């Protein structure tokens, strides 16, 4: 991976993976208004790049990212972490009438966890899962 940094701050101005040619990132930075003496282009490993990115994140940004990651992990219902991805939504929509008709079925979420959905727990599950899913769109 090739990166271009601002020498004074160490801030990453641009990164390219693949076949980025030497000097391409310098040219891009100069075109963006940076002076050639203020920037540096170098090749780094994926681990080095990630360490640089992590070092430039404020504590507030880090906390927000962690909260966002937890948000997408799932919501617990009856001790099962239930994911809420599009595939989960489609699957749950397809079995809703089946369960409402008095049937039960184990539902396997995209995260691999299984929850037995029954006529007795369907409404309580929806009361937890639907607001969680809607939270993705805020």
N, C-alpha and C positions, 0 to 999 in steps of 0.2 A: 504494500500500500504506500502510496506517495502522498505526503502532506505538505502544505505550505503554512508556515507560522509567522506571526509577527514577532520579531526578535526581542523587542523590549518587554512584551507581556507574556510571550509563549502561547498566545491565543491562536487556535487553529483557524486559519482563514478558509481553507479548502482541503478536501481529501478526495482522492480518487483511488479506486482499486483497479485491478486488471492491467491493461496495457498503457497506462498513462506515460507519456513520453517525458523524459527529463526536460525541465524548463517550461512545460506547459502550464503548471500551476503558477510559476513566477509570472509568466506572461498574463495569465488571468488576473492576478493580483495587481499588476502594473496597470492593466486596463481598467481595474476598479478604482484606481487612484492611489495605490500604495507606491512608495519609493522603493527602488531596487535595493537600497542599502538597509531598509527597515524589515525586509522579509527574508525567509530562508525556506528552501525546499529540501525535503529529505525523505528517505525511504524508512518506514517503520513496520514492525510486525503488527498483527492484529491485537496482540496483548499490549504492546506499547501504545498503540492508538487508543485502545479502551482506557488505559491508565491516564493518558492525556485528557481524554474526554471527562473521565471521572474527576480529575483534579480541577477542572474548570466549572464544575457544577456547584452552585451555592447550596448550603444546607437546606434552604427553603425549597429549591428545585429538587433536591434529592428526596426530601420528604414527600413532595407532591408526586414524584415518580413512583415511590414505594407505595403510596396510597392508591395510585392508579393501577399498579400491578396487582395489589390485593383486590381491588374492585373487580378485576376481570377473572380472578381465580375462581370465584363462585360464592354461593350463599348456602349456609348450612340449614338443613331441614331434617328433623328426626335423626340427627347425627351424621347425615350424609352431605358431603360438599357437592352441591349441584351446580355444574357449569351452566352458562346461559349464552351459549353461542347460537348462531343462526340455525345450525343443524338441530340443536336441542329444541329451539322454538318450533321448528317445522315438525319434529317428531311429537312433541307434546300436543301441538294443534291436531295432529292426525289421530291421537288416541283419546282426546278429551271426550268425545261422544261415547266411545266404547266404555270408558270408565263411568260416565254419567248414567249409562244404561245398566249399571249394577255390576260391572266386571272389574277385576283387578288385573294388573300386569306389572312386571318388573320393567322399569325404564332405565336404559343404559345411557348415561350422559356422555357427551363427547370427551370429557376428562377421564372416562373409564369407570366412574362410580355408578352404582345401581341403587335405585330407590323403588320400593314397592308402592305403586300408586293404587289407591283403593277409593271406592265411593266415599268412605269415611274421612280420608285425609286430602282429597283433591282440592276442596275449597281452601283449606288451611295452607296447602302447598302453593296454590295460586296467589294467595294473599301475601306470601313471602317472595316467591320467585318473580312474579310479574313486575312489582316495583323495582326489584334488583335489576331485571333486564332493561326496564325503562331508564334506569340510571345511566346506561351506556350512552344515551342520547342527550344528556344535559350538557 
